[in-house]
Amino acid sequence: MQPRESGPRGPLNAHLLIDAIVQQTMVFIAQLATSGGVRAPLAQVANQVFLDLSTELHTQGVSKKVIADMFGMALRTYHRKVQSCRQSQTEVGRTVWEAVFEYIRSREPVAGAEVHRRFVEDDVEVVTGVLNDLVSSGLVYRTGRGETAVFRTAAAADFAAVLQRTPDAWDWLVWLTVYRRGPTTESEVQHQLRGTAEQCRGALDRLLAEGRITSEGEGDERTYASARIEIPLGQSHGWEAAVLDHYQAMVTAIVTKLREGAASAHLGDLVGGSTWTLDVREDHPLREEAVSTLARLRQQVEDLRERIDAHNAAHPSTESCERVVVYVGQCVRGA
């Protein structure tokens, strides 16, 4: 079976599709947040989704008043929500949520009145909303109410494994970002991955020393680029980057298709994707051919990539080239 989009795309179709995609995305995030027995804190995810979606809508020319209405908010409420997700006026470089959480963690137990005095430069309603969000998420415990409230963070052991990414994981994620977005600056890498300056700079320095990326220029204008990134099969290192790259490739293909206004698929398409479901029993004569589809396609594309790389090495050129991004996935499920 090969599902294929057809018919006109109107508001109703878009609404149904958004609901289904959000549901599947939440399944994906929940699986990542609990993989390996780790319980990753997710309280900030909702805020980040809101901010990123608002930014993207604004980039596409939608006014703030209309965006607020799309979220079912009054314009004033929308502005406050955006402000709480963006950088704190008290601690530059951090969102109010991040800054308040770190302040409580470094000084616990801390009175609510003290938190408000520390973040006096930020909107009092925004700070109050962040405190309530931290408590409701389970990241912070509160004793008392109002001016007598005292806050402390949950046990550090619950979150220590996920509050910081390992240097190795950061190196792979930074390498992927440089490869996909290069030439790019350090600040752009930091913005894309939402890491600290130290994390991104350390990863860039290590990647340069290992010859995985190159750089040009000096200071803030220094740019980084990479001709390739390869995560060998069977290697656990770089798993995060491999998952992100596959997800980005799929989303980019779908978004590009939507932007082109295409509502159907054709065999000659240069942009798009297809899904087939092959129903086979254990004794089916074509079962082995069906379940080996992923391995076969991997080998075919890998052979093609090696031939392309060999030709490019033998015929170097300074002209820019097209990048054909191919993603392949397979899942075998029981009846």
DOLUMTI-118694 format. One line per 5 residues: number of its first residue (from 1); for each residue z, x, y of N, C-alpha, C. Coordinates in pm, whole numbers, padded with zeros to 5 digits. Atoms other than C-alpha are relative to their C-alpha. Example, Ala and Ser with C-alpha at 12.3 -4.5 7.8 and 13.67 -1.06 7.14 Angstrom:
1) 00000/00089/-00119/00780/01230/-00450/00000/00090/00120 ~ -00006/-00082/-00119/00714/01367/-00106/00073/-00077/00109
This chain:
1) 00000/00085/-00119/00000/00000/00000/00000/00089/00124 ~ 00006/-00075/-00124/-00088/00134/00345/00020/-00095/00117 ~ -00022/00084/-00118/00078/-00056/00634/-00078/00054/00118 ~ 00077/-00044/-00115/-00129/-00048/00948/00022/-00097/00114 ~ -00020/00085/-00118/-00069/-00176/01299/-00129/-00075/00031
6) 00119/00078/-00035/-00305/-00456/01397/00038/-00111/00096 ~ -00024/00110/-00093/-00342/-00731/01652/00046/00050/00134 ~ -00040/-00039/-00135/-00245/-00732/02019/00145/00041/00006 ~ -00138/-00043/-00020/00070/-00554/02136/00051/-00066/00126 ~ -00057/00068/-00114/00260/-00790/02364/00149/00025/00007
11) -00143/-00019/-00014/00622/-00807/02482/00078/-00037/-00125 ~ -00072/00042/00119/00731/-00997/02169/-00012/00104/-00110 ~ 00020/-00102/00101/00576/-00739/01935/00081/00125/00032 ~ -00074/-00120/-00040/00731/-00455/02133/00149/-00020/-00023 ~ -00143/00027/00017/01074/-00622/02123/00039/00011/-00147
16) -00029/-00005/00142/01062/-00663/01746/-00006/00143/-00053 ~ 00016/-00138/00045/00941/-00306/01696/00116/00086/00049 ~ -00112/-00076/-00054/01211/-00163/01923/00126/-00025/-00081 ~ -00118/00032/00079/01483/-00347/01731/-00002/00071/-00134 ~ 00011/-00062/00132/01355/-00214/01399/00015/00151/00008
21) -00007/-00146/-00015/01317/00144/01526/00142/00044/00034 ~ -00139/-00033/-00034/01666/00145/01680/00087/-00005/-00125 ~ -00079/00013/00122/01813/00025/01350/-00021/00121/-00091 ~ 00027/-00114/00087/01639/00300/01152/00049/00131/00061 ~ -00050/-00120/-00067/01731/00562/01411/00150/00012/-00017
26) -00145/-00004/00020/02097/00465/01380/00036/00042/-00142 ~ -00020/-00044/00138/02072/00508/01003/-00014/00152/-00009 ~ 00025/-00144/-00002/01930/00857/01064/00115/00076/00063 ~ -00109/-00067/-00070/02201/00954/01312/00129/-00007/-00083 ~ -00121/00015/00082/02477/00817/01088/-00002/00096/-00118
31) 00010/-00092/00113/02349/01025/00796/00025/00144/00045 ~ -00024/-00134/-00053/02340/01341/01010/00147/00020/00035 ~ -00138/-00012/-00046/02688/01269/01146/00100/00009/-00115 ~ -00092/-00004/00114/02838/01247/00796/-00045/00095/-00110 ~ 00052/-00090/00103/02634/01507/00606/00099/00112/-00027
36) -00089/-00109/00037/02832/01767/00418/00147/-00033/00013 ~ -00140/00038/-00012/03153/01569/00452/00057/00011/00140 ~ -00046/-00015/-00138/03175/01638/00827/-00011/-00134/00072 ~ 00004/00121/-00082/03254/01356/01070/-00022/00041/00144 ~ 00033/-00044/-00135/03076/01438/01394/00040/-00104/00103
41) -00032/00097/-00105/03211/01277/01714/-00127/-00056/00062 ~ 00121/00067/-00047/02959/01024/01841/00019/-00075/00131 ~ -00026/00080/-00120/03122/00878/02151/-00100/00027/00111 ~ 00090/-00036/-00109/02886/01065/02384/-00144/-00038/-00029 ~ 00138/00031/00036/02574/00962/02193/-00052/-00119/00079
46) 00044/00120/-00072/02559/00617/02352/-00029/00031/00146 ~ 00022/-00038/-00139/02594/00766/02700/-00129/00081/00016 ~ 00118/-00085/-00011/02323/01024/02631/-00126/-00081/-00023 ~ 00115/00087/00023/02086/00761/02491/-00031/-00081/00126 ~ 00017/00077/-00123/02142/00550/02802/-00064/00084/00110
51) 00049/-00085/-00108/02081/00841/03039/-00144/00045/-00027 ~ 00135/-00046/00032/01774/00974/02857/-00102/-00113/00011 ~ 00091/00113/-00008/01619/00630/02829/-00024/-00041/00145 ~ 00015/00033/-00142/01686/00558/03197/-00092/00100/00069 ~ 00082/-00105/-00061/01531/00891/03297/-00146/-00016/-00039
56) 00137/00014/00047/01222/00832/03083/-00067/-00122/00063 ~ 00056/00120/-00063/01173/00479/03220/-00034/00027/00146 ~ 00025/-00034/-00140/01203/00612/03576/-00122/00091/00012 ~ 00115/-00090/00000/00950/00887/03493/-00130/-00077/-00016 ~ 00119/00082/00023/00707/00618/03380/-00025/-00100/00114
61) 00027/00080/-00118/00732/00450/03721/00077/-00130/00011 ~ -00079/00123/-00006/00986/00175/03651/00111/00018/00105 ~ -00101/-00012/-00105/01215/00109/03950/00140/-00014/-00060 ~ -00138/00005/00047/01594/00143/03916/00050/-00144/-00012 ~ -00042/00140/00006/01639/-00227/03988/-00050/-00065/-00128
66) 00057/00057/00122/01408/-00318/03702/00067/00061/-00124 ~ -00068/-00065/00113/01571/-00061/03471/00137/-00063/-00023 ~ -00132/00064/00011/01914/-00211/03547/-00014/-00137/-00067 ~ 00022/00132/00059/01776/-00555/03460/-00035/00011/-00148 ~ 00036/-00020/00141/01629/-00421/03134/00124/00026/-00085
71) -00126/-00027/00070/01980/-00304/03039/00098/-00116/00014 ~ -00089/00114/-00018/02128/-00639/03145/00117/00031/00092 ~ -00106/-00041/-00092/02329/-00480/03429/-00036/-00037/00142 ~ 00020/00007/-00144/02376/-00541/03796/-00035/00140/00047 ~ 00045/-00129/-00048/02223/-00261/04001/00118/00093/00028
76) -00116/-00083/-00030/02568/-00140/04119/00064/00054/-00128 ~ -00056/-00043/00128/02697/-00128/03761/-00087/00108/-00064 ~ 00094/-00099/00054/02386/00061/03655/00019/00135/00066 ~ -00018/-00126/-00072/02436/00324/03926/00129/00069/-00044 ~ -00126/-00060/00043/02798/00375/03819/-00013/00058/-00142
81) 00020/-00048/00137/02695/00411/03455/-00078/00131/00000 ~ 00080/-00123/-00009/02432/00672/03542/00086/00113/00053 ~ -00085/-00103/-00060/02684/00859/03756/00099/00056/-00100 ~ -00098/-00048/00098/02936/00877/03472/-00064/00088/-00105 ~ 00069/-00079/00101/02674/01024/03240/-00056/00130/00055
86) 00056/-00120/-00061/02545/01279/03487/00110/00097/00040 ~ -00094/-00107/-00029/02714/01587/03627/00118/-00048/00084 ~ -00121/00028/-00077/03067/01566/03755/-00009/00066/00136 ~ -00006/-00060/-00133/03116/01625/04126/00114/00101/00007 ~ -00113/-00092/00001/03439/01808/04040/-00033/00127/-00076
91) 00037/-00115/00080/03303/02037/03768/-00151/00000/-00019 ~ 00146/-00007/00002/02938/02124/03826/-00046/00055/-00135 ~ 00055/-00045/00126/02731/02164/03512/00047/-00080/-00120 ~ -00050/00084/00108/02919/01905/03307/-00006/-00146/00042 ~ -00011/00141/-00031/02908/01530/03281/00148/-00033/00021
96) -00138/00041/-00020/03221/01341/03384/00068/-00013/-00136 ~ -00054/00019/00135/03273/01254/03017/00043/00135/-00059 ~ -00031/-00132/00055/03258/01619/02907/00115/00066/00072 ~ -00102/-00067/-00080/03473/01744/03193/00139/-00061/-00024 ~ -00128/00066/00022/03749/01485/03143/00053/00031/-00140
101) -00043/-00029/00138/03757/01539/02766/00054/00142/-00011 ~ -00043/-00139/00006/03784/01917/02806/00131/00020/00076 ~ -00122/-00012/-00079/04053/01880/03073/00120/-00050/-00080 ~ -00109/00055/00081/04268/01663/02845/00030/00095/-00115 ~ -00019/-00087/00116/04213/01896/02550/00071/00129/00038
106) -00060/-00128/-00040/04316/02206/02747/00140/-00014/00057 ~ -00130/00018/-00066/04626/02052/02907/00088/-00104/-00067 ~ -00074/00110/00063/04751/01788/02663/00147/00037/-00027 ~ 00024/00136/-00049/04962/01588/02690/-00012/-00001/00151 ~ 00023/00004/-00143/04840/01497/03037/00005/-00145/00047
111) -00013/00135/-00055/04922/01194/03253/-00132/-00046/00060 ~ 00123/00055/-00056/04643/00962/03362/-00010/00027/00149 ~ 00000/-00026/-00144/04748/01010/03725/-00046/00142/00029 ~ 00041/-00140/-00019/04698/01385/03685/-00150/00015/-00021 ~ 00145/-00005/00024/04349/01332/03543/-00074/-00049/00124
116) 00066/00054/-00119/04255/01120/03845/00013/00095/00118 ~ -00014/-00100/-00109/04394/01384/04084/-00096/00115/-00021 ~ 00090/-00111/00029/04189/01651/03909/-00145/-00036/00033 ~ 00138/00043/-00021/03868/01446/03936/-00012/-00093/00121 ~ -00003/00081/-00121/03929/01309/04284/-00138/-00009/00066
121) 00134/00000/-00059/03572/01399/04384/-00094/-00099/-00069 ~ 00083/00095/00075/03435/01158/04122/00049/-00142/00023 ~ -00032/00140/-00018/03427/00780/04145/00117/-00039/-00091 ~ -00120/00033/00077/03769/00647/04034/-00032/-00096/-00114 ~ 00036/00094/00106/03608/00363/03835/-00075/00070/-00113
126) 00073/-00076/00101/03382/00611/03657/00099/00077/-00087 ~ -00101/-00077/00074/03681/00832/03558/00081/-00093/-00090 ~ -00075/00098/00080/03874/00525/03440/-00083/-00046/-00119 ~ 00087/00042/00109/03576/00412/03236/-00014/00107/-00107 ~ 00009/-00110/00095/03546/00756/03075/00127/00009/-00084
131) -00127/-00003/00074/03916/00756/02980/00005/-00111/-00104 ~ 00001/00112/00094/03878/00413/02821/-00097/00026/-00116 ~ 00099/-00030/00102/03567/00529/02634/00053/00103/-00098 ~ -00056/-00104/00086/03744/00838/02500/00106/-00057/-00094 ~ -00104/00063/00082/04035/00627/02376/-00062/-00091/-00105
136) 00061/00094/00095/03815/00360/02217/-00080/00072/-00106 ~ 00078/-00076/00097/03607/00628/02044/00087/00071/-00103 ~ -00090/-00069/00092/03915/00780/01878/00011/00149/00026 ~ -00010/-00142/-00033/03865/01121/02039/00129/00030/00075 ~ -00122/-00018/-00080/04169/01071/02264/00097/-00113/-00030
141) -00105/00100/00019/04501/00894/02207/00071/-00024/00133 ~ -00069/00035/-00123/04681/00709/02486/00135/-00065/-00033 ~ -00133/00060/00011/05052/00629/02515/00034/-00061/00135 ~ -00033/00065/-00126/05158/00376/02777/-00122/-00058/00067 ~ 00107/00066/-00074/04954/00188/03033/00010/00034/00148
146) 00001/-00017/-00145/04851/00218/03395/00043/00140/00042 ~ -00042/-00129/-00056/05023/00493/03596/00086/00080/-00096 ~ -00086/-00072/00095/05254/00579/03304/-00076/00049/-00122 ~ 00079/-00039/00117/04970/00643/03058/-00005/00151/-00016 ~ 00009/-00142/00034/04967/00981/02885/-00108/00016/-00107
151) 00113/-00019/00090/04663/01120/02702/00013/00132/-00077 ~ 00011/-00121/00079/04621/01369/02420/-00120/-00016/-00094 ~ 00118/00008/00086/04321/01457/02200/00038/-00015/-00145 ~ -00021/00010/00144/04284/01386/01830/00013/00141/-00056 ~ -00024/-00130/00062/04366/01666/01588/-00126/00087/00006
156) 00115/-00090/-00017/04143/01967/01652/-00076/00019/-00130 ~ 00066/-00023/00129/04072/02006/01279/-00106/-00106/-00029 ~ 00095/00109/00025/03887/01673/01284/-00137/00029/00062 ~ 00126/-00019/-00075/03624/01803/01526/-00043/00146/00012 ~ 00031/-00142/-00022/03633/02184/01514/-00133/00040/-00059
161) 00123/-00041/00068/03341/02204/01274/-00125/-00044/00072 ~ 00121/00055/-00062/03107/02009/01499/-00003/00016/00151 ~ 00001/-00015/-00145/03211/02089/01856/-00084/00118/00045 ~ 00084/-00114/-00033/03018/02416/01842/-00099/00023/-00112 ~ 00099/-00036/00100/02695/02501/01666/00010/00149/-00027
166) -00006/-00141/00033/02677/02831/01485/-00111/00076/00072 ~ 00105/-00078/-00066/02482/03116/01649/-00132/-00006/-00075 ~ 00122/00001/00078/02233/03110/01361/-00079/-00129/00025 ~ 00067/00127/-00026/02157/02740/01412/-00057/-00003/00140 ~ 00049/-00004/-00138/02125/02794/01785/-00126/00084/00011
171) 00119/-00085/-00005/01876/03076/01730/-00124/-00076/-00045 ~ 00115/00075/00052/01650/02851/01524/-00041/-00111/00096 ~ 00032/00109/-00092/01674/02559/01768/-00064/00054/00128 ~ 00058/-00062/-00120/01603/02787/02066/-00141/00051/-00030 ~ 00133/-00050/00039/01312/02949/01882/-00100/-00115/-00007
176) 00088/00116/00008/01164/02606/01806/-00036/-00051/00139 ~ 00025/00049/-00136/01201/02500/02171/-00097/00091/00073 ~ 00089/-00097/-00066/01033/02818/02296/-00141/-00013/-00057 ~ 00131/00012/00062/00750/02776/02045/-00073/-00125/00046 ~ 00063/00126/-00034/00685/02412/02126/-00026/-00016/00150
181) 00007/00025/-00144/00739/02427/02504/-00038/00123/00082 ~ 00028/-00121/-00075/00661/02786/02596/-00139/00003/00061 ~ -00103/-00082/-00064/00607/02956/02827/00105/-00088/00070 ~ -00109/00080/-00057/00946/02819/02933/00113/00090/00047 ~ -00108/-00080/-00055/01243/02944/03131/00131/-00027/-00075
186) -00131/00017/00063/01603/02986/03018/00064/-00132/00041 ~ -00061/00124/-00047/01716/02694/03233/-00066/-00121/-00065 ~ 00069/00111/00067/01450/02468/03075/00044/-00012/-00145 ~ -00050/00002/00137/01566/02568/02727/00140/-00060/-00003 ~ -00137/00051/-00008/01926/02499/02827/00001/-00151/00022
191) 00007/00143/-00029/01832/02158/02966/-00048/-00077/-00122 ~ 00056/00069/00116/01630/02065/02658/00101/-00012/-00112 ~ -00094/00000/00113/01903/02158/02408/00142/-00039/00040 ~ -00133/00036/-00053/02202/02070/02632/00107/00097/-00049 ~ -00098/-00102/00036/02372/02395/02544/00053/00067/00124
196) -00053/-00076/-00112/02575/02627/02760/-00094/00116/00032 ~ 00083/-00114/-00039/02415/02913/02951/00022/00118/-00095 ~ -00032/-00110/00090/02595/03161/02723/-00068/-00017/-00136 ~ 00062/00025/00130/02466/02996/02404/-00150/00026/00004 ~ 00146/-00015/-00010/02104/02985/02521/-00039/00144/00028
201) 00032/-00138/-00034/02106/03332/02674/00020/00091/-00121 ~ -00025/-00082/00118/02260/03483/02361/-00110/-00016/-00104 ~ 00106/00025/00097/02000/03318/02137/-00131/00063/00044 ~ 00124/-00060/-00052/01711/03428/02361/00003/00152/-00014 ~ -00011/-00146/00012/01839/03787/02364/-00017/00043/-00145
206) 00013/-00037/00142/01870/03794/01984/-00144/-00018/-00048 ~ 00138/00025/00041/01525/03642/01935/-00096/00105/00056 ~ 00081/-00107/-00060/01373/03897/02174/00018/00131/-00077 ~ -00030/-00124/00071/01546/04185/01994/-00065/00002/-00138 ~ 00059/00010/00133/01411/04060/01660/-00152/-00013/00005
211) 00144/00010/-00015/01058/04026/01800/-00056/-00137/-00033 ~ 00047/00135/00033/01041/03652/01730/-00062/-00069/00121 ~ 00056/00057/-00122/00966/03564/02093/-00034/00112/00096 ~ 00034/-00097/-00104/00820/03742/02395/00041/-00057/00135 ~ -00038/00046/-00133/00901/03723/02765/-00081/00070/00106
216) 00069/-00055/-00116/00739/03783/03102/00079/-00035/00126 ~ -00067/00027/-00126/00883/03811/03453/00145/00044/-00002 ~ -00139/-00040/-00016/01235/03867/03578/00082/-00113/00059 ~ -00092/00094/-00063/01540/03670/03687/-00020/-00143/-00047 ~ 00010/00142/00034/01531/03291/03698/-00142/-00042/-00036
221) 00140/00032/00027/01149/03295/03680/-00050/00058/-00132 ~ 00041/-00059/00127/01144/03483/03350/-00033/-00109/-00100 ~ 00043/00101/00096/00954/03285/03087/-00005/00059/-00141 ~ -00003/-00040/00141/00968/03296/02708/-00107/-00078/-00076 ~ 00104/00064/00079/00697/03219/02454/00006/00055/-00142
226) 00007/-00043/00140/00635/03243/02081/-00132/-00047/-00059 ~ 00129/00034/00059/00306/03249/01893/00016/-00086/-00124 ~ -00018/00077/00122/00458/03094/01582/00147/-00012/-00035 ~ -00131/00012/00061/00768/02974/01405/-00021/-00042/-00144 ~ 00017/00030/00141/00801/02965/01028/00135/-00002/-00068
231) -00123/00013/00077/01090/02839/00817/-00041/-00007/-00146 ~ 00049/-00004/00138/01015/02946/00457/00063/-00108/-00088 ~ -00052/00097/00096/01052/02691/00179/00112/00064/-00082 ~ -00111/-00049/00080/01377/02724/-00011/00108/00068/00080 ~ -00099/-00066/-00085/01565/02873/00284/00084/-00104/00071
236) -00088/00096/-00065/01871/02689/00412/00014/00028/00148 ~ -00008/-00033/-00142/01879/02878/00742/-00117/-00064/00075 ~ 00104/00065/-00078/01688/02691/01010/-00024/-00144/-00038 ~ 00016/00138/00044/01736/02354/00842/00000/-00095/00119 ~ -00008/00088/-00117/01833/02195/01175/-00131/-00001/00077
241) 00126/-00010/-00074/01518/02323/01344/-00113/-00067/-00077 ~ 00106/00062/00081/01300/02205/01053/00004/-00152/00012 ~ -00014/00146/-00013/01439/01850/01072/-00045/-00045/00138 ~ 00037/00037/-00137/01402/01841/01452/-00150/00012/00021 ~ 00143/-00020/-00018/01047/01976/01437/-00079/-00113/-00067
246) 00068/00109/00071/00942/01715/01180/00016/-00130/00078 ~ -00026/00124/-00073/01103/01436/01379/-00080/-00003/00131 ~ 00076/-00007/-00125/00945/01553/01707/-00149/-00020/-00025 ~ 00143/00013/00031/00602/01579/01544/-00036/-00146/-00026 ~ 00026/00140/00030/00624/01225/01411/00004/-00085/00127
251) -00015/00080/-00122/00749/01079/01740/-00113/00028/00098 ~ 00107/-00037/-00093/00492/01271/01946/-00132/-00065/-00041 ~ 00124/00061/00047/00206/01144/01729/-00001/-00150/00030 ~ -00007/00145/-00025/00324/00782/01758/-00010/-00031/00149 ~ 00002/00023/-00145/00387/00805/02134/-00139/00026/00057
256) 00135/-00030/-00047/00046/00968/02191/-00095/-00113/-00036 ~ 00084/00112/00043/-00118/00689/01993/00022/-00122/00090 ~ -00031/00113/-00087/00062/00426/02202/-00056/00020/00140 ~ 00050/-00028/-00135/-00033/00596/02529/-00150/-00013/00008 ~ 00146/00015/00001/-00395/00595/02425/-00042/-00146/-00013
261) 00030/00143/00008/-00368/00217/02383/-00059/-00045/-00131 ~ 00058/00036/00129/-00477/00223/02020/00089/-00098/-00074 ~ -00076/00102/00073/-00370/-00085/01822/-00044/-00008/-00146 ~ 00045/-00001/00139/-00540/00001/01494/-00033/00143/-00040 ~ 00028/-00133/00052/-00612/00301/01271/-00140/00007/-00059
266) 00134/-00023/00054/-00947/00450/01168/00000/00134/-00073 ~ 00005/-00122/00081/-01040/00717/00916/-00027/00125/00083 ~ 00037/-00117/-00080/-01178/00946/01186/00099/00035/00111 ~ -00097/-00026/-00107/-00868/00939/01410/00049/00144/-00001 ~ -00059/-00133/-00014/-00748/01275/01542/00150/-00008/00025
271) -00142/00022/-00025/-00406/01129/01633/00044/-00123/-00076 ~ -00051/00116/00072/-00199/00900/01415/00075/00040/-00125 ~ -00070/-00026/00125/-00030/00870/01079/-00024/-00114/-00096 ~ 00019/00102/00102/-00053/00679/00755/00114/00007/-00102 ~ -00104/00007/00102/00197/00564/00493/-00054/-00075/-00121
276) 00041/00065/00125/00117/00484/00130/00121/-00013/-00091 ~ -00102/00015/00103/00346/00349/-00140/-00070/-00007/-00135 ~ 00065/-00008/00131/00244/00444/-00495/00100/-00045/-00105 ~ -00090/00057/00100/00408/00228/-00763/-00038/00051/-00139 ~ 00028/-00058/00132/00428/00419/-01094/00125/-00011/-00088
281) -00109/-00003/00098/00641/00381/-01408/00015/00141/-00054 ~ -00022/-00133/00055/00788/00681/-01586/-00109/00040/-00099 ~ 00104/-00030/00098/00517/00652/-01853/-00141/-00021/00056 ~ 00131/00023/-00062/00236/00589/-01602/-00084/00127/-00010 ~ 00085/-00120/00016/-00061/00825/-01663/-00022/00076/00131
286) 00021/-00066/-00128/-00083/00903/-01290/00130/00034/00072 ~ -00129/-00022/-00065/00292/00945/-01224/00012/00143/00053 ~ -00015/-00139/-00043/00288/01326/-01211/-00087/00032/00121 ~ 00087/-00021/-00116/-00006/01323/-00971/00059/-00065/00123 ~ -00059/00070/-00114/00177/01072/-00752/00120/00076/00056
291) -00122/-00064/-00049/00513/01253/-00735/-00025/00142/00050 ~ 00032/-00135/-00046/00344/01589/-00676/-00084/00001/00127 ~ 00083/00010/-00120/00160/01462/-00367/00049/00093/00111 ~ -00055/-00084/-00106/00396/01641/-00125/-00029/00146/-00027 ~ 00025/-00141/00034/00368/01973/-00306/-00147/00035/00015
296) 00144/-00025/-00009/-00009/01942/-00324/-00047/00009/00145 ~ 00039/-00002/-00141/-00048/01859/00046/00057/00123/00071 ~ -00058/-00121/-00058/00191/02139/00142/-00086/00122/-00030 ~ 00080/-00115/00039/-00018/02388/-00052/-00135/00000/00072 ~ 00130/00009/-00066/-00345/02262/00098/00010/00041/00147
301) -00015/-00032/-00143/-00217/02282/00457/00041/00146/00018 ~ -00042/-00140/-00009/-00050/02620/00394/-00120/00093/-00020 ~ 00121/-00080/00021/-00377/02760/00258/-00088/-00002/00125 ~ 00079/00012/-00123/-00558/02629/00567/00061/00081/00112 ~ -00067/-00076/-00106/-00297/02779/00800/-00023/00151/-00018
306) 00020/-00143/00025/-00331/03121/00633/-00142/00042/00034 ~ 00138/-00034/-00032/-00711/03112/00668/-00024/-00001/00151 ~ 00011/00005/-00146/-00681/03010/01036/00065/00123/00062 ~ -00070/-00118/-00053/-00428/03288/01101/-00081/00127/-00023 ~ 00081/-00117/00030/-00654/03543/00931/-00121/00009/00093
311) 00115/00002/-00092/-00953/03436/01141/00044/00036/00142 ~ -00047/-00028/-00136/-00749/03443/01462/00036/00147/00017 ~ -00036/-00143/-00007/-00621/03793/01381/-00125/00087/00007 ~ 00125/-00077/00001/-00976/03916/01317/-00084/-00024/00124 ~ 00076/00033/-00120/-01115/03744/01629/00096/-00043/00111
316) -00098/00035/-00105/-00843/03761/01897/-00069/-00049/00127 ~ 00055/00056/-00123/-00900/03562/02216/00112/-00031/00097 ~ -00099/00031/-00103/-00718/03512/02545/-00010/-00146/00046 ~ 00018/00140/-00039/-00846/03155/02579/00106/-00088/-00067 ~ -00098/00093/00055/-00603/02869/02528/-00062/-00077/-00116
321) 00051/00069/00117/-00634/02682/02200/00073/-00132/-00021 ~ -00064/00125/00036/-00558/02337/02068/00101/00025/-00113 ~ -00096/-00006/00110/-00256/02290/01845/-00007/-00130/-00077 ~ 00005/00117/00088/-00308/02052/01557/00130/-00004/-00078 ~ -00131/00010/00064/00041/01945/01449/-00007/-00104/-00112
326) 00008/00087/00117/00047/01799/01097/00140/-00012/-00059 ~ -00129/00020/00065/00362/01644/00950/-00021/-00079/-00128 ~ 00013/00064/00131/00402/01537/00589/00139/-00030/-00053 ~ -00128/00035/00058/00691/01353/00426/-00020/-00083/-00125 ~ 00009/00077/00124/00760/01199/00087/00140/-00036/-00047
331) -00127/00044/00056/01041/01004/-00075/-00028/-00071/-00132 ~ 00013/00065/00130/01072/00908/-00442/00129/-00077/-00027 ~ -00117/00085/00022/01306/00615/-00504/-00011/-00075/-00132 ~ -00002/00075/00125/01410/00441/-00821/-00026/-00147/00024 ~ 00030/00142/-00013/01325/00081/-00890/00123/-00078/00042
